[in-house]
Amino acid sequence: MIAASSFAGRQVALFGLGGSGLATAHALVAGEAEVLAWDDNPQSVEKAQAEGIATVDLRGIDWSRLAAFVLSPGVPLTHPKPHWSVELARAAGVEVIGDIELFVRERNAHAPDAPFIAITGTNGKSTTTALISHILQSAGRDTQMGGNIGRAVMTLDPPLPSRHYVVECSSYQIDLAPSLNPSAGILLNLTPDHLDRHGTMQHYAEIKERLVAGSDTAIIGVDDSFCVQIAERLERAGAKVVRISKRLPLSDGYFAQGSDLIEAVDGRRTRIASLDGIGSLRGQHNAQNALAALAACLSAGLTAEEIQDGFRGFPGLAHRMEQVGRKGHVLFVNDSKATNAEAAAPALSSFEHIYWIAGGLPKEGGIGSLRGLFPRIAKAYLIGEAAPAFSATLGEAVAYEISGTLAAAVEHAAADAAASGAGEAVVLLSPACASFDQFRNFELRGEAFRQAVHAIDGIEPIGGTR
């Protein structure tokens, strides 16, 4: 745990007692702050009380006595309207911050030179964060990973000058971290997302920009217009900007050329690394993730050889294009995290000869946006409530069956793929749907797929069990 000592001896209110909120409360207590915590959920309050956290309804406290108000990132700060606790804090002139801000202040106070890589973007944050952490650990660096992935940031080990921090930051967390100052900040991409919480795309982009604006080195993907403008704006302001692109040859920066990762300096191009044969980093979207990791790890002092070795050993993230098994020429891929059509597109664009398992609880818009990828699909196996609607969209363009259950879909897809003459046939679970009609969450759906695949006679598991 990182003790939040910056508020020692002072009173701090905290709202939101979920996982990260409870961890933050414990960090404040460990730092000898006087904590007053609350949540709208009585069960969360009871859990905090059982763990020794002082709780009180914040509507009845004296806000003028507070040094700060710590808000959990899941609680609305601005849109659709500020939470009542935020309105009380603002009325009293109390600073509103989050757990990332607490981490930043502790690093600044105790180990300001500790390498700190922060990652944001609409898509790819988690994979990039995990990849950078894996490369650093593989190279023997003392590495801590957390934030919006895995561990709450205040549960990481305390800052030391030689300790590397790799922290995924959501827009909600950035909005609550005014002092955010990573040694390397990564902005992967920007597409409309979370606008119910940020109001407009412009405001959403402004929040994301703060992460790279405060960085010693700003690593920015320039494959969308918002990020191009941000890179130009920061460069004009004198910031050190490193551009990356998964599809455009750059005169300065890092870009992908097939499976090669290229460094460009004043128009001179040098091949730095390769993703050839690395299944966990397959696809154009993973090229962007790898480019960001390459730039960040080089800025942290790693060699190109150390980074290449890290790429080769990266297992990928569970449920995100996770290769779980192979039998002969058939590869089995778990992309259960793809809970809508947009999220399914990267996997569908990464493979040919796909035996696609799709369906579940349908999302608005269906799968019509994936029509351009239908030629890659040899056959679809439809499950859950979405099956009738998906079959209507597929029509005569793609052969399909209504499998009903995931177990039946795996069995039938595996048999059809094995009988195909394709050089590599891929049985792909990328549902383009929520899981809730048949599974409690996408993780359980992905685990059911993995177990069904591993039960196939003669299967060679990939990556072991998770």
N, C-alpha and C positions, 0 to 999 in steps of 0.2 A: 504494500500500500504506500501511496505518497501522502504524507501528512500535510494538510493544507495549513501550513504555519503562518501564512501571510495575514490571517485573521485571528491570530492568537490573542486571547484576552478581550476580544470584541464580540458583539452579538451579531449573528447572521441568521436570516430567515431562509428557509428552503421550501420550495413547493415541488411536489412530484416525487413519490416514493416507490417508483418501479425499480428495476435492477440498477440502472446507472444512478438514479437519484439516491437510493439507499447507500450505494457505495460512496457517493459524494458526501452524504451526511456523516458516514463513518470517518472519512478523510478529514472533514472539518473538526470533528470531535478529537481525532488523533492530533490535530494541529492546535488543540486547546482553544478553539472557538466555542462560544456559547451558541448552540444551535437550537432554533425553533423551527420544527418541521411540520408539514401538513400535506394532505392529499385529499382530493374529492372522494376517493374510494376508501370507505371505512376499513376494509380488509388490509389495505396497504398501511394505513395508520396503525392498526393493531400489530402488524408484522414489525414495523419500526419500533413500536413501544417494547415488543418482546425482545428486540435486539439492543435495547438500552438507549434509543434515540428519544430525546425530549420532543413531544408533539403538543401542538396547541393550534387551535383554529386561528389562522392569521388575520381573520377579520377583526379580532378583538385585541391585537397587540398594539404597542406603541411604536409605530414605524419610525418615529424620529430618533429612536435609540439605535437603529440598525446601521452597521457598517456596510452591508451589501445584502442583496436579495439574489439567491441562487435558484435559477429556474431549470427544471428538466427540459431537454430539447423537444420532447413530445408535446409540450404545452404551448398553445398559441401565444406568440409574442406580439404580433401585429394583425394578422388576418386569420379568419374572417373578421374577428374582433379580438382585442387583447383579453387574455384571461383576467378574471376579477383581481387576482393577486398582482398581476402586472399593473393594473390601473391603480391599485393601492400604493405600490412601490413608486410609480411615477408621480403620483399626487404628493408623496412625501419627499420627492427628490432623491430616492435611494437608487443606487446603481444596480442594474439588472444584468447578471452574468450567468455563465454556465460552467460545466465541469472542465471543458477545454481551456477556458480562461484561468481556472484555478491551476491547471497543469502548467500553463505558460508562465504564470507568476512564480511557481515553485522552481521551474527550470531557470528562469531569469535570476532568481535569488540565490540558488545553490550550485548550478552548473550551466551557466549561460552558453558555454561552448559545446555542450552535449549535442551531437548531431541530431537534428530533428527534421524528419521528412513528413510533410503533411500532404494528404491526397484528397482532392475533391473532383467533382464532375457529375454529370447526370448519369452516365453509364460507365461501368468498368472500374469503379472505385475499389471495390472489395478485392477483385482479382489483382489489380495493380498493387494494392497494399500488401496482400499476401505474398506476391511475387518479390517485391522489394525486401520484405522481411526474410524470405527464404534465401535470397541471394546473399544478404548480409550475414545471416547465420551460417550459411555454407562456407563463407569466406572467413569464419572464425570471429566475427564481431559480436560483442555483447549487444543483443538486440531485444527490444521490447515492442510488441505490436498491440494496438488496441484502438479505442475510440468508438467509431461507429461499426466496428467489426470485432467480434470476439469479446475481449475484456473491456470493461469500462476504464477510461483513461486513468482515473485516480487509483485503480487497483494495480497498476503497473509498479515495477520496482523504482525506488527513488532515483532522481537524476544524479548521474556521475559524469565527469568530463568525457570518459571513454564510452559511455553507454549510448547506443543509437536508439532513437525512438521513431517508429513508423506508425503514423496515426491517420486513420481515415476520418474525414470530417464531413458530416452532412451539412446542408445549407442551414438547418436549424441550429447546429452547433456553432457554425461560423458566426451566425447572427448574434450569438451570446458570448463571443470571444473578441472583444475590441483590441486586445493587445497581441493577437496571434502573429507570431514572428518566426516561422520555421526557417531553418538554414536552407532547405530546398522545399518549395511549394509547388504542387502539381495541380493544374487545371486541365482535365482530360478533354472535356467537351461540354456543350450546353445545348439542350433541347427542352422544350416546354415540360415542366414537371413541378409538382407541389404548388401550383399556382393558387390553390385554395388557401395556402398558408402564406403566400408571398404577394398575392394580389395581381401582379403583372409579370410578364417575362423580363421586362427591364429591371424590376426590383430584384427578381431572382438572380439575374446575371450580376447585378451590383453586389449582392451578398457573396456570391462565389468569387468575384474579383478580389474581395478583401483578403482571401487566403494568399493569393500570389502577390498582391500589392505589398504585403508585409514581409515577403520572403527575401532572403539574401540572394537566392537564385530562383527565378520564376520560370517554371517549365510548363509550357502552354501548347496544347494541341490546337492546330490552326486549320482544322478541317470543317469548321463552321464559322459563320460570319460573326457571331457574338465573340468568340474567342479570338478571332483575327483582330477585331477592334480593341479588345482588352490588351493583347500583346503590343499593338501599336501604341496604345495610350501609355502603358507602363514604360515602354522603351523611350518615348518622348520625355517622360518624367525622370529619366536617368536610371531606371532599374536594369538589372542584369536579366535579360530575357533569353531563354533557350526555347526555340520553336521545335515542335515535333509534328510529323504528319504521316498518317498511314497510307496516304494515296497520292500526295503531291511531292515531286522532287523539289527540294529546297536548295537555295544557294548557301544558306547558313542554318545549321541545326541538324536534326536527325530525322531520317525518313526511311520508309520501307520500300524495298525494290524486290518484289517477289518475296522470298523468305529471308533475304539479306537485310540487315540493318546498317544504314549508311550514315556516316558523319560527313557533313559538308561545312567547309570553312572557306569563305570567300570564293565559292564556286568549285573548290577542289574537293573531290569526293573520295572517301576511304571506307571500305567495308570493315565494320567494327565487330559485328556478331552475326549469327545466323540462327534462324528458327527451324531450319530444315530438319524434318524427322522428329520434331518435338510435338507430340500429339496434344499435350496439355496447353499448348500455345498456338493451336491451329486457328486459322481464320483472320480476316483483316482486322476485326475488332481487337483480337489479341496482339496483333502487330502494334497497335497503338499502346496497349498496356505495356508491352515489352520495351517500346521506345521510351516511354516515360520512366520505366525502371532503369533502363540503360543510362539515361541522362542523370537521374537522381543518384545512382550508385557511382557513376564517374565523379559527380560533384562531391561525393562522400569519401573519395580517395581510393576506390576499388580499381583494379586493373580490368581491362577488357577480358582477359583470360578468366579472372574470378567471376565476372558477370556471365560469361558464356557457360562456365561450369554450373552456375546457379540456374540458368535457363534449362539446361539438360536435366537437372534433378527435380524440377518443379512438378509437384504432383497435381496441380490444379486445385480448384475449390470444389468441395462436395456440391453436387446438384447443379453445377454450372459447366456444361459440356464436359462432365466427368467421365472419362473412359473407365468402364467398370469390368470389361471382359472382352475376350476374343475367342472365336472358335473358327479355325481355318481362315477363310477370307472375310468373315463376318465380325465387325466391330460393334460393341454395344456401348451406347453413350447415354448417360443420365443428365438431362438438362431440365430437371423438374422445376428449377427456379424460374423457368420461362412461363410466367403466369398470364401473359397476354401476347397478342400477335407480334408486337414490336420486340418483345423480349425473345420470342422464338426465332426471329429472322436471322440473328448471327449464326446459330447452329445450322439452320437450313441452308445458309449461304456458304457454310464451311465444308459441306460434304456433297458428294454425288451418289446416286443410287441409294436413296434413303427409303427405309421402311419405317414410316413415321407413325408413332403412337401419340395421339392428340386427343384432347377433350377433357372434360371435367365440368366445373361450374363456369358457364360462359361469361366473358367480359363484354362490355359494350363494343360494338364494331366487328366482332367475330374475327374471321381470318381472311377477309377479302383483301386486306393490304398485302397478303403474302402471295397473291396470284403470280407475280413474277418469278417466284421460286418453285412453283408447282412442277416445272419440267424436271427438277431434281428428285422428285418423289416417285419412287417405283410403285408404292402402294401405301395407303393410309389405313390405320387401325384405330377406329374411333371409340372412345369410352365416355361414360358419364352422361350428364344431362345435355351437353353440347353436341352429342353425336348427330341428332337429326339436322340441326342447323349447319353443322360443318359438312355433312354429306351433301346438303343442298348447294353449298358454296363450291365444293369440289366438283360436283356434277359429273360431266363426262371428261373433264380435264385430267382427273387422277383416279386410278382404280382405288377402291376402298371397300372396307367391310365394317359393319357395326359389331365390334368385339364385346362391348359392354363393360367388361372388367379389365383391369390392368394385367392380371395374370393370364387371361385368355389372349390379350393383345401380344404379350411377350411370346407366348407359345407359338402363335400363328405367324408373327413377324419373323421369329427366329427360323422357323421352318421354311418360309418363303425366301428369306435372304440366303439361307444355306443352299437352296435349289437354284439360285440365280447364277448367271454366268459372269457377273460383274467382277472386276478386278478386286475391288473392295466394296462390300455391301455394308451399310450402316443401319443397325436397328437403333432408332433415335427416339427417346422419350423427351419431347419438347412440347408440353401440352397446350400452350397458348390459352390456358384457362386456370382459374383458381382451383384448388384441390378440394374445397369444402363439401362437395357432394359425396365424396367417397373417403376422403382422408382429412385429418384434423389440420394438417399443414403441408406445405410442399416438401418439407424434409421427410415426413413419414411416407409421402408418395414416392420420393426418390429412393428411400430405403427399401420400400416394397419392390420397386423395379430392380434394385441391386440384388436383393435376395432371390427374385425370380430368375435373374440372369445366372447367378452363381449356382442355381439348382440344375441348370442345363447340363446334361451329360457331356463330358469332354471340354467344358469351358475352361479357359485359362484366365483366372482373375487378374485384373490390372490394379495396382495400387493397394492391394490388401483390403481389409475392412476398415471402416471408419467409425 
